[in-house]
Amino acid sequence: MAESPKLAFTKIRTRDVEGLAAFYAKAFGRVEKLRFRTEDNGDPLEEIVLAAPNGEGQSLVLIDYPTRPQPVPGEVLVGFVVADVRAAVEAVVAAGGTVEQPPAEQPEMKVLYSYVLDPEGHRLEIVQYLSEEGGAARGEDTQ
C-alpha cells in the first residue's frame, strides 16, 4: 500500500516577508530554512521558508507576489501546539502581535488555547494540550 500524503507546509501571503519572518522567529522560534526569488506564471515572487530549529514538522512559508492583489488576512488559520499557551501569547505580544482571545480552557478537548494576530492580522491559534495523550501522542510539533 502506498504511503499517505503528508502535509508539508502552509503558506501565508504577505507584502513583508522580512517583517513576518522576524515575527515568527521571535514569537515561535522559527528559523529560516530557505529563501528564494522566482516567477509564477510570469509574476515575480519571493518566499522565505521557516521551520522548527530541529528541522522537523511542517514548514511555514511566507510568500509575496508584489504584482498580485493582496488577499485579506484571514485566508488561512495557522495553528501552533506549544508547551505553555500563556508564555506563547506573551512572546506573540513581545514580537509585535496582538491578542484576539486570551487563553481559555476547552475541557472537552483537554486544551488551553488562545487566538492571536500576527502584525499583518493573520489569525493564529495557539494550543496547549492538558493531558499526556495530547500533542506527543498525535505527533504534533511543539515549537
N, C-alpha and C positions, 0 to 999 in steps of 0.2 A: 504494500500500500504506500502511496506517495505521502511525503511529509506535508502537513497542513501549512498553508501560507502563514507567515509570521508578520505581524505589524511591525514595521521597522522605523518609521519616523512620522512626525507631524510637522506640517509647515504652517508658519504664520506669515502672512503678507504684511509688510511694513514699508515705510518710507525711510526708516532709520535703522538699518541692520546693525550698525555700530552701537548705537544707544541701547537698543534692546538686547544685544549680546552682552553688554556691560551689566544691564539689569539682571538678566538670567544668571550671569556668573556670580554677581553679588548676592542675589536673593536665594538662589537654588544650587550654587556651586557648580554650574555647568561650565565646561571648558570647551574651547574651540578645537574642533577635530579637523575641519576642512573649510576652506574659503575659496570661492571662485567666481569669475565673471564669464558669462557666455551669452548665447541668444536662444530664444524660444520662438519659433516661427517668425524670425526677423526682429523680435522685440528683445532689447538688451535686458539682462537680469543679473543680479548679484545675490549670492547665497552665502550664509555662514551656517555651518553645521555644528551644533553644540551637543555634547554628550556628558554622561556622568564621568567623574575623574577616572574611574576604573575602566571606562570604555564599554561597560555593559549596559544593557537595556536599550530602549528606544532613543533615537536622536530627536532633537528639536531643531528644526531648520527655519532660519529667518530668511525671507526672500523678498527682494524688491524688484518690481517691474516698473522702472521710472516712467515709461511711456503709456502704461495702462492705468485706468481709473483705480483708485484705491478702494477696496471693499470697506464697509462699515465694520468697526470692531464688533465682535460677537459672532463672526462667521465660524468660529471654532471655539470649543471649550477644552482647555488643556488641563489635565489633572496630574497632580504630584502626590505620591504617597511619601509621608515623612514620619520621622520618629516622634516629633513634637510639633503639633499644629501651632501652638501659641508662639514658639520660637520662630517658626517659619513665617508667621504673619508679621512678627517684629522685623524679620530680615527683609520681607517684601517692602514694608514701610520705609526702612532704612535705605533701601535701594531705589526709592522713588515711586513705589506703587502705592495703591490705596486699598483700604478695606471696604468691601461692599457688604459683607455679612460677617460679623465677628464669629469666633469659634463657637460651635454649638454641637451638642451631642445628639446623635440619632441612635437611640438604644436598640431599635430593631435591627439595625445594620451593624451594630457594635463599632461605631466610628465616631470620632470627633472630627468636624470638618469646618471649613471656612471658605468663603468666596472672596477673592481679591482681584484687583485690576492691575495690569502692568501699566507702565507710563503712557501707553497709547490707548488704553481702555480695553485691551483684550482680557476676557474673563478667565480666571484660573480657579480651579477647585483644588483645595489642599485637604488631604485626608490622612488621619492617624487612626490605625486600627487599634481597638481597645482590648483585643483578645489575642492569644497566641496563635489562633488559627488564621489571623488576618493576612497581612502582606507577605510574610515569609512563605506561608503555605500556598499562596497564589502566585508566587514568583515575581512580585512587583518590585520595581526599582524604588529604593528608599532614599534616594538622592544620589 
